[in-house]
Amino acid sequence: MGLEKTACLVARCDVCRTIQEHDYIPHYASESEAHEGLENDEWRMWEDHIWCYNCDPPCACGHGFGDHDFGEAPCQDCPCQGYAWKEVSEVETSKAEAR
């Protein structure tokens, strides 16, 4: 059996940093192939961000990605003008403060 060195893509959640896996770690040859695999695994993608199925990507206003029609609109009953992703460090600080 021969070994061949290749370049591939592996998905990692922007919030919890989890790597997409099953009984194995999927490796993708292209971004379109990765997006299809992530959608099949119920991961969320918006612009250049990726979130696993366990993470609800927060908006700077504190509401979730779903509250913003999955990045397509402002959330209801909120003064924000649209979805604005919080950086991972802000999310981790918010989670620590909530504990």
N, C-alpha and C positions, 0 to 999 in steps of 0.2 A: 504494500500500500504506500503510495507516495503522498507527501505533504506539499501543499501549495499555499503560498502566502497571498492573501487577497485583502482588499479593502471593503468594508461593509459598514452598515449602520445598525446601531443598537439603540432602543428607546429608553430614556430615563425621565421620570416624572420631575417637573420643575419645582414641585412643592416638597414632596417627601424623599426625592432622589431615588426611588425604587426603580429597578430595571425591570422592563417587561419580561415576564418569564411564564413558562408552563412547567413541564417536566424538563425543559431546556430553555435556553435564552435564544429567542428568534433573532436572526441576523438578516438584514435586508440589503439587497443589491442597489436599490434606488429609493429616493424620497417618496415617490408615488407608491411603491410597493410597501414601504413602511407605513404610510398613511392608511392604506387599505388594511394592513394587519392590525394597526392600532384601533381603527374604527370597528373592526370585527371583535376586538377585545374590550370594547366600550370605553376606550381611552378618549379624552377630549383634546381637540387641537384648535387653536385660534392663533392667527398670525404665525409667529415663530415659537409659540408656547405649546407644551404638551403636559397633560395631567392624567395620572392613572385613574382607574375607576373608584378608588378610595378617597381621592382628594377632590374637594369642591373648590376650584380656583376662586379666591376671594377678589372682590373689587376694592378699590381704595375706599369706597363708601361703607364697606363692611358687609355688603350683600354678596351672595354667591353668583357664579357665572350664569346659572339657570335663571336667576332673578332678572337677568339682563337679556332674556330671550337668547341665551347662548352667544353673547357678544354682539348681537344685532340691534339692541335698543337700550335706552335707559330703563332702570328698574321702576316699577310702579311705586307711587307715594315716596319718592326719594328725590332730593334736589340735584343729584348727580346728572350729568349730561350724557353719560354713556359709560360703558365698561372700561375701566382702567385697572390693569393687573397690578397687584401689590408685589413687590419684590420678595423673594424667598425669606430674606432676613427679617422683613417686616412681619411676615406670616409667623415665623418661628417665635418672634418677640411677642406677638399677640397670643399665641398658644401658651407660652410660658406665663404671661400675665394672667390668663384665664384660670390657670391651675392654682 
